[in-house]
Amino acid sequence: MSFSVKFNGVDLSTIVDGFTGITRNIGSGWTNITQPNVFMGSDFLRNSINPKSITITFVVNVKKDRFTSVRKELASALNVSKPSTLTFDDEPNIVWHGVPDGTPTLDESSFYQATGSITFLIPDGVSESIDTKTVPVQLVNGILTANIDYAGSADAFPVFRIKHNDENGYIGAVSSSGTALELGNRGELDTTKLSEAVTIVDTTTFSEFKQYTGVNPENLRKGNTGTSGIVKEGDTNYWRLNNAGADNGYWHGSSYVFDFPADGTGHVGSKNVYSYFNAVFWAGGMGQTADMQVLFLDSKNQVVMGYDIYKVDTVGNQGVLAMLAGDGKGGVNVLRNEVFTTSHLESQNFFNKPRGDSDIRKNGGNITFYYRGEYPNFYVPELKDIEITKCMINQYQYGDRSGIKLMSYFDFRRLFVVNNDAKYIFDIKNRYEKKSNIVIDNGSAEIFKNGLPKNNELIGGSKFISLKPGQNKIEFYASSWVKSKPTITVEYRERWL
């Protein structure tokens, strides 16, 4: 059986006729920094791991075109612009990330068989396990604790996945090496007589929304005689258009409204509102069309703010995300348009099935949207004192474009709304609400809440945590008043010098 070396997904053993040697050496090498000692020798200051080189040697038997095709195939396989995966048959579960270094050789001095060599540079100097290990965090003496026997020889950078079973305002993680990472606010309270925020709806069934057949406040021409309902895919609900209603020769479909409830004083409406939603906007074929909207309205049914996500491209795969704000007089302005490709690829469409997280906020006259890691903010003075009283979700198809001409997915999966201006509540809705999910990636130094970037939640002085060779203990902390502690898992891949 031939020995296999794979680089960037290409099995090099299918190009050459055999490997004669692999030089991986021991470890990655170290550079030691010292300073002269006035009495004797030198004092050690620190050391660092060097990049690593791996060299493979091989033979190639003569081909019909002598060795021309081999040279071309190897050159193509090695043509990468960044470190790529490198694996060997004798370590099938370990991957290096490297780039070709120097000049690959091919000695053709023998007419019948050529010999060659390729050197790969491993910039970080380490290899990594292909398999991910998962450690559940257990309650030990009242403290959420992960005990990890780490078998790697180089530091690993774990991912913490935190699912909140109750509201929480603070997350702390402390490793046995002394590194500490903190998010949120240590002093955040859970209850008070007055509050500024209350979640008024959090839904995946959308049963709180009632059908609306009146005039669309964003565009009077859009018809609202159709219906939508829940379609389940696995364990996930999709709020989907099931009847587009009467064909008006324009956009027509369904509309549903959630009316804000009264706060503790009986008042309805808020100048300060936050909403998160998860939606899919994904064309399964070229030329499909659809329109979906999340609109927030005042007591006069006029648009205050919202998203309009639509595709009018009847030939290709181009969609548009429009960020909307009312003008305080019943009109609607487009503050920003973003054109994107409605494919399944995450690099092109952040409303594809694996993602779809977005949010919108009104704080007085400031309207803040979300788009691809950015939070575009617009100040609309006419809206400073306008109160939002309802949320509307709309789904439309254009004219008679039925069947496969309708977008494969333009569905809502979750939506929640927070009234940040409630006059009083008994329970503060904290920054980490029940069912929220936090992901802390210590390797990339990134933090996400419900799929949205939240590195701004880091408390000053925090440092991301690594696993050291041997025994590691990581303790996790939440706000002292949390009734049901979060569920936490630690994921990591072992790394070796």
URWOHU-V929468 format. One record per backbone hydrogen bond with DSSP energy under -1.0 kcal/mol. CO is the residue of the C=O (numbers start at 1). NH is the residue of the N-H. Records with the same first field share a line. If there is no record, write none. Layout:
# URWOHU-V929468
CO: NH / NH
This chain:
# URWOHU-V929468
4: 89
5: 12
6: 87
7: 10
10: 7
11: 14
12: 15 / 16
18: 59
21: 57
23: 55
29: 50
31: 48
33: 45 / 46
35: 43
41: 37
43: 35
46: 33
48: 31
52: 122
54: 120
55: 23
56: 118
57: 20 / 21
58: 116
59: 17
60: 114
63: 66
65: 68
66: 63
67: 71
68: 72
69: 73
70: 74
71: 75
72: 76
73: 77
74: 78
78: 80
84: 98
85: 8
86: 96
87: 6
88: 91
91: 94
93: 130
95: 128
96: 86
98: 84
99: 121
105: 117
107: 115
112: 62
114: 60
115: 107
116: 58
117: 105
118: 56
119: 101
120: 54
121: 99
122: 52 / 125
127: 496
128: 95
133: 492
135: 490
138: 145
140: 143
143: 140
144: 476
145: 138
146: 474
148: 150 / 472
150: 470
156: 467
158: 442
159: 491
160: 440
161: 489
162: 438
163: 487
164: 435
168: 432
169: 185
171: 183
172: 477
173: 181
174: 475
175: 178
179: 175
180: 463
181: 173
182: 459
183: 171
185: 188
190: 428
198: 419
201: 417
203: 415
206: 209
210: 257
219: 222
223: 253
227: 242 / 243
229: 240
231: 238
233: 236
236: 233
238: 231
239: 412
240: 229
243: 227
250: 399
251: 223
252: 397
253: 226
254: 395
255: 212
256: 393
257: 210
258: 391
263: 266
267: 263
270: 388
271: 364
272: 420
273: 362
274: 418
275: 360
276: 416
277: 358
278: 413 / 414
280: 411
282: 409
285: 288
289: 407
290: 311
291: 396
292: 309
293: 394
294: 307
295: 392
296: 304 / 305
297: 389 / 390
298: 301
302: 298
304: 326
305: 296
306: 324
307: 294
308: 322
309: 292
310: 320
311: 290
316: 287
317: 342
319: 340
320: 310
321: 338
322: 308
323: 335 / 336
324: 306
325: 333
331: 327
333: 325
336: 323
338: 321
340: 319
341: 343
342: 283
345: 348 / 349
349: 352
350: 356
351: 281
352: 355
356: 279
358: 277
360: 275
361: 368
362: 273
363: 366
365: 380
366: 363
367: 378
368: 361
371: 374
374: 371
376: 369
378: 367
380: 383
381: 384
383: 386
388: 270
389: 260
390: 297
391: 258
392: 295
393: 256
394: 293
395: 254
396: 291
397: 252
398: 401
400: 402
402: 405
403: 406
405: 289
409: 282
411: 280
412: 239
414: 278
415: 203
416: 276
417: 200 / 201
418: 274
419: 198
428: 430
432: 168
433: 436
436: 164
437: 450
438: 162
439: 448
440: 160
441: 445 / 446
446: 441
447: 454
448: 439
449: 452
452: 449
454: 457
455: 458
457: 184
459: 462
467: 156
470: 150
472: 148
473: 176
474: 146
475: 174
477: 172
479: 482
487: 163
488: 137
489: 161
490: 135
491: 159
492: 133
494: 129
495: 153 / 154
496: 127
